[in-house]
């Protein structure tokens, strides 16, 4: 569903994605989501949640913890039990 490139997952055009999540590495054992975007035309379909899930799955596969400075992602990590194993 999403294309992974460097420190982001996105869908649509590479230079102007319709939906995107970006993250940064914080040392060797942590990733931090710093931006989540979904175009207005696609909102309400759960894409932002799926983007966070994509980063969470990636963090798990890399054996890393996950945090967020993006308000949406931070709230998801704090309130959804499915991230309890990796939320920092």
MARNU-874161 format. One line per 10 residues: their letters; for each residue x negated, y negated, z of N, C-alpha, C. Coordinates in Angstrom, 2 decimals, padded with zeros to 5 digits, always signed. Layout:
a = X:Y:Z:X:Y:Z:X:Y:Z; ...
***
This chain:
xxxxxxxxxx = -000.82:+001.20:+000.00:+000.00:+000.00:+000.00:-000.86:-001.27:+000.00; -001.93:-001.29:+000.84:-002.80:-002.45:+000.93:-004.16:-002.12:+000.34; -004.82:-003.14:-000.12:-006.19:-003.01:-000.61:-007.11:-003.46:+000.53; -008.13:-002.66:+000.80:-009.10:-003.03:+001.81:-010.33:-003.59:+001.12; -010.77:-004.74:+001.59:-011.94:-005.38:+001.02:-012.67:-006.12:+002.13; -013.92:-005.79:+002.35:-014.70:-006.40:+003.42:-013.90:-006.39:+004.72; -013.65:-007.53:+005.29:-012.95:-007.61:+006.56:-011.51:-008.08:+006.37; -010.80:-007.46:+005.44:-009.40:-007.79:+005.24:-008.65:-006.66:+004.56; -007.35:-006.68:+004.76:-006.42:-005.85:+004.01:-005.45:-006.82:+003.36; -005.08:-006.55:+002.10:-004.17:-007.47:+001.43:-003.36:-006.74:+000.36
xxxxxxxxxx = -002.33:-007.43:-000.13:-001.59:-006.95:-001.29:-001.36:-008.13:-002.22; -001.30:-007.83:-003.49:-001.14:-008.88:-004.49:-002.47:-009.28:-005.07; -002.52:-010.49:-005.57:-003.71:-011.03:-006.21:-004.84:-011.22:-005.20; -006.02:-010.84:-005.60:-007.19:-010.93:-004.71:-007.44:-012.35:-004.21; -007.30:-013.33:-005.10:-007.59:-014.71:-004.73:-006.40:-015.44:-004.10; -005.19:-014.92:-004.31:-003.99:-015.51:-003.71:-003.04:-014.39:-003.31; -003.38:-013.69:-002.24:-002.58:-012.52:-001.84:-001.17:-012.90:-001.37; -000.25:-011.95:-001.54:+001.12:-012.13:-001.06:+001.22:-011.81:+000.43; +000.32:-010.97:+000.89:+000.25:-010.61:+002.31:-001.20:-010.26:+002.61; -001.64:-010.63:+003.83:-003.06:-010.45:+004.15:-003.27:-010.46:+005.66
xxxxxxxxxx = -004.23:-009.68:+006.09:-004.73:-009.75:+007.46:-006.25:-009.76:+007.36; -006.88:-010.62:+008.15:-008.33:-010.66:+008.18:-008.80:-010.41:+009.61; -010.02:-009.89:+009.71:-010.58:-009.57:+011.02:-012.09:-009.75:+010.98; -012.65:-009.92:+012.16:-014.10:-010.09:+012.30:-014.63:-009.04:+013.27; -015.91:-008.73:+013.14:-016.57:-007.84:+014.08:-017.09:-008.65:+015.25; -016.84:-008.14:+016.45:-017.38:-008.74:+017.67:-018.30:-007.70:+018.29; -019.53:-007.73:+017.88:-020.48:-006.73:+018.35:-020.26:-005.40:+017.66; -020.79:-004.35:+018.27:-020.73:-003.02:+017.66:-019.45:-002.26:+017.97; -018.69:-002.72:+018.97:-017.57:-001.90:+019.42:-016.21:-002.58:+019.40; -016.10:-003.74:+018.73:-014.82:-004.44:+018.73:-014.57:-005.18:+017.43
xxxxxxxxxx = -013.30:-005.14:+016.98:-012.82:-005.95:+015.87:-011.79:-006.91:+016.43; -011.67:-008.09:+015.81:-010.68:-009.07:+016.24:-009.93:-009.60:+015.03; -008.61:-009.48:+015.06:-007.77:-010.01:+013.98:-007.68:-011.52:+014.16; -008.06:-012.26:+013.12:-008.05:-013.71:+013.21:-007.02:-014.39:+012.31; -006.34:-013.63:+011.47:-005.38:-014.26:+010.55:-004.42:-013.21:+010.00; -003.14:-013.52:+010.01:-002.13:-012.68:+009.38:-001.23:-013.59:+008.56; -000.97:-013.20:+007.32:-000.13:-014.01:+006.43:+000.78:-013.12:+005.62; +002.04:-013.51:+005.51:+003.00:-012.87:+004.61:+003.76:-013.98:+003.91; +003.79:-013.94:+002.58:+004.51:-014.93:+001.79:+005.98:-014.95:+002.19; +006.57:-016.13:+002.15:+007.99:-016.27:+002.51:+008.90:-015.31:+001.76
xxxxxxxxxx = +008.59:-015.03:+000.51:+009.44:-014.16:-000.30:+009.43:-012.71:+000.18; +008.46:-012.34:+001.02:+008.34:-010.96:+001.50:+008.61:-010.81:+002.99; +008.92:-011.91:+003.64:+009.15:-011.84:+005.10:+010.39:-011.04:+005.42; +010.40:-010.48:+006.62:+011.54:-009.69:+007.07:+011.48:-008.22:+006.66; +010.39:-007.81:+006.06:+010.24:-006.43:+005.60:+009.25:-005.63:+006.46; +008.75:-006.25:+007.51:+007.81:-005.55:+008.39:+006.38:-005.51:+007.89; +006.05:-006.33:+006.91:+004.70:-006.29:+006.35:+003.63:-006.76:+007.32; +003.92:-007.76:+008.12:+002.93:-008.22:+009.08:+002.58:-007.10:+010.06; +003.60:-006.39:+010.51:+003.37:-005.25:+011.41:+002.53:-004.18:+010.72; +002.81:-003.91:+009.46:+002.05:-002.91:+008.71:+000.60:-003.34:+008.50
xxxxxxxxxx = +000.38:-004.63:+008.34:-000.99:-005.14:+008.22:-001.76:-004.93:+009.52; -001.13:-005.23:+010.65:-001.77:-005.00:+011.95:-002.03:-003.50:+012.12; -001.08:-002.68:+011.72:-001.27:-001.23:+011.79:-002.47:-000.78:+010.97; -002.66:-001.39:+009.80:-003.79:-001.02:+008.94:-005.11:-001.32:+009.64; -005.21:-002.48:+010.28:-006.45:-002.80:+011.01:-006.61:-001.88:+012.21; -005.51:-001.58:+012.90:-005.57:-000.68:+014.06:-006.07:+000.70:+013.63; -005.55:+001.21:+012.53:-006.00:+002.51:+012.02:-007.48:+002.47:+011.65; -007.90:+001.37:+011.05:-009.30:+001.21:+010.69:-010.17:+001.18:+011.95; -009.74:+000.42:+012.96:-010.49:+000.34:+014.22:-010.62:+001.72:+014.85; -009.53:+002.47:+014.87:-009.57:+003.83:+015.42:-010.57:+004.70:+014.66
xxxxxxxxxx = -010.54:+004.62:+013.34:-011.43:+005.46:+012.54:-012.89:+005.10:+012.74; -013.14:+003.86:+013.14:-014.50:+003.40:+013.40:-014.89:+003.53:+014.88; -013.95:+003.97:+015.71:-014.22:+004.10:+017.14:-014.37:+002.77:+017.85; -013.60:+001.76:+017.40:-013.71:+000.42:+017.96:-012.44:-000.02:+018.67; -012.59:-000.96:+019.57:-011.46:-001.61:+020.23:-010.96:-002.73:+019.33; -009.76:-003.24:+019.62:-009.15:-004.27:+018.79:-008.59:-005.39:+019.66; -008.91:-006.62:+019.29:-008.35:-007.80:+019.93:-007.85:-008.73:+018.83; -007.32:-009.89:+019.23:-006.80:-010.82:+018.22:-006.82:-012.25:+018.72; -007.17:-013.16:+017.82:-006.99:-014.58:+018.06:-005.78:-015.09:+017.29; -005.32:-014.34:+016.33:-004.09:-014.65:+015.60:-002.92:-014.44:+016.56
xxxxxxxxxx = -002.06:-015.44:+016.75:-000.96:-015.31:+017.72:-000.03:-014.13:+017.45; +000.31:-013.88:+016.19:+001.19:-012.76:+015.88:+000.54:-011.44:+016.28; -000.69:-011.23:+015.85:-001.37:-009.97:+016.14:-001.62:-009.81:+017.64; -001.96:-010.90:+018.33:-002.18:-010.83:+019.77:-000.92:-010.37:+020.49; +000.21:-010.89:+020.09:+001.48:-010.49:+020.72:+001.76:-009.01:+020.47; +001.53:-008.54:+019.26:+001.74:-007.13:+018.93:+000.85:-006.25:+019.80; -000.41:-006.61:+019.92:-001.35:-005.81:+020.71:-000.98:-005.79:+022.18; -000.44:-006.89:+022.68:-000.06:-006.97:+024.09:+001.23:-006.21:+024.41; +002.16:-006.19:+023.48:+003.50:-005.68:+023.80:+003.84:-004.31:+023.25; +003.09:-003.82:+022.27:+003.43:-002.54:+021.64:+002.51:-001.44:+022.18
xxxxxxxx = +003.11:-000.45:+022.80:+002.36:+000.66:+023.41:+001.53:+001.46:+022.41; +001.89:+001.40:+021.13:+001.13:+002.21:+020.17:-000.31:+001.72:+019.98; -000.61:+000.54:+020.54:-001.98:+000.03:+020.46:-002.73:+000.18:+021.78; -002.11:+000.78:+022.78:-002.70:+000.86:+024.11:-004.08:+001.53:+024.11; -004.30:+002.46:+023.20:-005.59:+003.17:+023.17:-006.74:+002.32:+022.65; -006.44:+001.25:+021.90:-007.52:+000.45:+021.32:-007.47:-001.02:+021.70; -006.36:-001.49:+022.26:-006.25:-002.92:+022.59:-007.26:-003.30:+023.64; -007.92:-004.40:+023.41:-008.95:-004.88:+024.35:-008.39:-006.01:+025.18
***
